[in-house]
Amino acid sequence: MTTPWGEPALTRFPEDPRDRLRAWDASDEYLLRHLAAERVPLDGTVVVVGDRWGALVTALAAHRPVQISDSFLTQEATRANLARAGAEPGAVRLLTTQDPPPERIDVLLVRVPKSLALLEDQLLRLAPAVHAGTVVVGTGMVKEIHTSTLQLFERILGPTRTSLAEKKARLIFCTPDPALERPANPWPYVYTLPDGIGPAAGGTVVNHAGVFCADRLDIGTRFFLGHLPQEGGRRVVDLGCGNGVVGTSVALADPDAEVLFVDESFQAVASAEATYKANGAPGHAEFRVGDGLAGVPSGSVDVVLSNPPFHSHQATTDATAWRMFTGARRTLRPGGELWVVGNRHLGYHVKLRKLFGNSRLVASDPKFVVLKAVKR
């Protein structure tokens, strides 16, 4: 990536030479050019929110910025990119969206996330640290910035305008108004599960901002809940757990089950833990933010349950699902089972047969399928 501060070599995480997706885009470049052209002072506290693979903080490492991210994979990519660029250890402070933000922010740079809810939550959390002199600049591709995006900046921080588009990217300029009366933060959002979905029926869901389907049970998970294994085994993984409804349902059905909730989103794992506790689920649970099943011992799991995502930010890809499936095969004991729900058109049965040598259709409706693969 070419920037006014050099040309760092950047990769996503996990690094895959076959992956043609870049670790930056035109909106990152546009923002960095603007900072240099306008000579924005960077000697105060610089906070970068939503930096997808560490491109922005790697370029600005000499100014010791703070990165706030919801993604474990983003943090790992950032560490690798900083090391590759020769940044001194500790040059960038890495915080999660669940951590307390800095008490004062002099420059706030926002890479607009896919989730409007996450943007709302983060702006509300950061607003008390923003002062009248804070420089606030957002960035994103034109297709990512909507009227609702600008209205959030305006409602939470102050008057907002946008730049002209360059290479299908746009900047957002916001002038903080300390006298602005900000709304209360509505996150996390709590709702009640419907009847007819098994052990979790009538239970409580706690959704932090940015977690999929924040205000209702998504139809894929609802279908999955109606077809979970009846005899799951002692060690069960809710892989890509989101708000943790699937794993919580398992725990409610079998008090002896040990359930591991795993997601790469800090917001998701916080939601899963809150959902589990809100339902008074018995048994044993572990909550882990990480790269899928990395770090889980081989042959240590009886059942893996998953509703894999098929997007990585704005890109459609099956790479995440494939890594989930390969991780499941490694960690399952012989005879262990991977249960997957997905849209029919994704063709997961082909991948499962290639990896496990088998795939059985457990249930289907016009939109979704539930598949089971057994480790031989």
Stockholm file with secondary structure:
# STOCKHOLM 1.0

chainA/1-376         MTTPWGEPALTRFPEDPRDRLRAWDASDEYLLRHLAAERVPLDGTVVVVGDRWGALVTALAAHRPVQISDSFLTQEATRANLARAGAEPGAVRLLTTQDPPPERIDVLLVRVPKSLALLEDQLLRLAPAVHAGTVVVGTGMVKEIHTSTLQLFERILGPTRTSLAEKKARLIFCTPDPALERPANPWPYVYTLPDGIGPAAGGTVVNHAGVFCADRLDIGTRFFLGHLPQEGGRRVVDLGCGNGVVGTSVALADPDAEVLFVDESFQAVASAEATYKANGAPGHAEFRVGDGLAGVPSGSVDVVLSNPPFHSHQATTDATAWRMFTGARRTLRPGGELWVVGNRHLGYHVKLRKLFGNSRLVASDPKFVVLKAVKR
#=GR chainA/1-376 SS CCBTTBCCCCCCSSCCTTCCCCSCCHHHHHHHHHHHHTTCCCSSCEEEECCSSSHHHHHTGGGCCEEEESBHHHHHHHHHHHHHTTCCTTSSEEEETTSCCCSCEEEEEEECCSCHHHHHHHHHHHGGGEEEEEEEEEEEEGGGCCHHHHHHHHHHTCCEEECCCBTTEEEEEECCCTTCCCCCCCCSEEEECCSSSSTTTTCEEEECTTSSSTTSCCHHHHHHHTTCCSSCCSEEEEETCTTSHHHHHHHHHCTTCEEEEEESBHHHHHHHHHHHHHTTCCSEEEEEESSTTTTSCTTCEEEEEECCCCEETTEECSHHHHHHHHHHHHHEEEEEEEEEEEEGGGCHHHHHHHHHSCCEEEEECSSEEEEEEECC
#=GC SS_cons         CCBTTBCCCCCCSSCCTTCCCCSCCHHHHHHHHHHHHTTCCCSSCEEEECCSSSHHHHHTGGGCCEEEESBHHHHHHHHHHHHHTTCCTTSSEEEETTSCCCSCEEEEEEECCSCHHHHHHHHHHHGGGEEEEEEEEEEEEGGGCCHHHHHHHHHHTCCEEECCCBTTEEEEEECCCTTCCCCCCCCSEEEECCSSSSTTTTCEEEECTTSSSTTSCCHHHHHHHTTCCSSCCSEEEEETCTTSHHHHHHHHHCTTCEEEEEESBHHHHHHHHHHHHHTTCCSEEEEEESSTTTTSCTTCEEEEEECCCCEETTEECSHHHHHHHHHHHHHEEEEEEEEEEEEGGGCHHHHHHHHHSCCEEEEECSSEEEEEEECC
//
